[in-house]
Amino acid sequence: MNFVHDLHTARARLLSRRWFLQECGVGLAGIALSSLLARDAAAKPANRNPLAVKAPHFKPKAKRVVYMFQAGAPSHLELFDYKPELAKRDGELPPPELLKDYRAAFIKPNSALLGPKYKFAQHGASGMELSELIPHIAGRADDICLVRGMQTDAVNHAPGQILMNTGTQQFGRPSLGAWTLYGLGSESEDLPGYIVLTSAKGTSGGASNYGCGFLPTPYGGIPFRGTGDPVLYLSNPAGIDPKAQRASLDTLHELNDLGFASAGDPEISARIQSYEMAYKLQTSAPELMDLSQEPQHILDLYGIKDIKESNYARNCLLTRRLIERGVRFVQLFHEAWDQHGDLTKAIKKNAQDTDRASAALVTDLKQRGLLDDTLVVWGGEFGRTPMVQGGKDGRDHHNRCFSVWLTGGGVKRGHVHGETDELGFNVVRDAVHVHDLNATLLHLLGLEHTKLTYRFQGRDYRLTDVHGNLVPGIMA
């Protein structure tokens, strides 16, 4: 293929079309067309890099986000919200007045109550009450803000995950990470601004949990694989050396520049950016993924025994390395928490897989001076019922209350926000809806959630749609 000849041919065609439209228009139609072309040219941004750093609406408390999404819905009753009365009434039927207008995902509402399966104790100077299943997170009790009054509208996994991450149960809307990147850009020149790391199995909501929706393509999350090339097709095919690749990219860049000058389509800028980012990733990604550079005491902190094994602990350490390299938003997905049966054994295994590494990431960020301006979130899409499912050892989906915890920039530490009733069924104090949490996360990043909008199909959209109130009680 003759790249130079093809480039000159494409340039000639574009210039000929523009010349005809601009110079050969006659009468009012020609004047109007010339005016439109001039207006479009003036409207084109000087900086076409969609990931360029942008100023927030006001001074932020945090600059970046780590979101440890525990998909499948961890049971708040076994981890974060101890209910002695529920333990006392194990095996009894719930009060009839409690179940008015209540509809569970699978079980009959009048199923027997199921007491908590594990012991709780107070931790830290704050005296935060946490489960014996999570001793390492409990060791960071004075660093975290535990929100016990979370609520959501969805009662099944895919809608619940998508609602938590995009502010709606509908497919095709931008994720929290995409909105963050759209509002702030990225400080990393050699890595994507929004990176996704997955362990256990894929999420029920799929790529909609981290997609860009109707926002330009560069704002979507980029999944990194645990083994092999972190991004598919990152390595050059046989016979292509760096010189040939660079020449090809330069030619593509010129062609795309011509297209952008003619049409002003932001997706052309996205294409240019994606080609250049892929080129940089060939150097930055292998270095990022090489954990042999980490000292043994750090590997021990995270509980990593094999640096090549793809798991949650490795993803947590990679997250710290990504944060150090200027990545704006890192999201970990670990879908393993859907305990409809075999709760006692399965949730213990889940906690063993995630507790140590989750706490280690907080510790590691703190000791490197990164926690003060990094916003860390841990939680799933909803909670679990106080009633039993699956015979004697399981819980159904429950959207009326669940728990998440946060730490880092702008978050109160050693603090519990919200309270549920004596059975862990309803929120009785300081309820926080998903929209409220997302509004608050954006606020801590210096973004006013009602002003972070994008016009699509004739209306302005935002992460919180027409909802969302700030939660001052969780902000320092």
Phi, psi and omega in degrees: 000134179265097185296320183295315179298315180296323179296313180296322179296313180297318180297318182296319180295316180296315181294321180296318180295314180296319181298316181298313183293322185277321189262337186256002176293142183239151175063207182295326180298318180293319179297316181297318181295318178298321180295317179296317180297320179294320179295318179297320180296320180292332183279347182292131182293146179292321179258112185268003178280108183293344181262008178301144181298134180241152179285137175289173179291328179206173184299124183276160170267335179228152182249343186209168186227138166241121182241108178267092187271114183265079186292148183107348174078087176297144178284113177297334184285340176260349188240313194232347192224084186286134182232093179302325181293324177295321177296320181295327186258017179308129179091346178278161174280144179292156179300136182304322182293337179289332189262006180299127180063015181269138178224119178272168181291318187230318188276164170284134184304331183272023172294156184295152176290149180236115180293157179300143187270347185226160182279154176239156175209161178277146184223147175070178178295334180285341182069026181297130183271118184222161186283153174294345178290337186236063183295329182284318173296321177300327177293346178251021185306323183281357177259344189251159171248116182264119179259107183267353186251032180291145177221152177216168181266336187271153181231005174232160195298303184301310177299321181295318179293316181293322176297315181298323186266337184236353180083007178207159176271358181272145174289154170094010177258154180293146179277167176305317179297320179294317177298321179298316180292321177298321182279330189238343186072195182224145179271352182271127179267341187247359181223154175300156181282342183223113184239139183244132178236130186238137173230178187058238179242170179295154183285152179298325181280351177062208184293345177298337179292336183227016182281173180265350181059232180270359173289158177305149189308320185298346183275353180284157177288143179252114179289132172256132180278156182278336181228158181068204176300131180299331176235135182303141177063028180286324181284149177290143174291164179302137177093354178252113178264169183303325181294314180295321180295317180297319179297319179296316180296320179297321179294315177300322180299316180295317179298316179293325175300318178296318179297319180293319179298329181278316189252332182069020182286122181298336178292338175290320175298321178297321180295315178302313182298319183293321178296315182292321179294320178299321179296316180292326181297335180297336176260315187286324185293312178301321178295319179300315187281351183277093182281359177295344177284344184278138178292158185299324182293333176285318176300320179293323179303317181276348182079031181268120180260325179235113186292347180262351180284127180277113179202181184297319181299315178298320179296324178295317178292320176300325179300314178300319179294324177293317179299318178298333183265013171090008178292134187283320188220121177240129181234125176257133176244126178226094184265102180206010194257017187269077187267079173285339177208168180055037184300312187302313182283315188291319182289331174296317178296318178301314180296319178298326181284336190237333188300305186298314184290323178299313179293323180298321179298317177298314180300315182295315177298320182294315183288344177261005179075019183260345185289328184298332178238023173241129179265119183249132180232137177229122177171171180244201188270336174193190182251204181230153185289149170289346179270155185276148170225152176073045179083256185239005189209062177194162178225145179273175176294146181213116184259356184282336175198143173198179186236144168225162171231153181227159171202170177103207190304117174082005183258138173298143182242148184064038188228140174248126181244126177092160182210141175254169181289180188293346178252001182068036186254316181232155172280131180248349179208133173056059176293143178233111177280160177309316180297324178294317179298314181295321177299320181289320178299315178297320179300317180295337177272004179085020182243126176279117190296335179278347181254347177276090187233162176217129183276126183213128179051043171088003177217160177272126178254155173213167182301320184266005180055244179251019186243189170095124173231143177297150179246087182301332184295344178255358181261137181290000000 
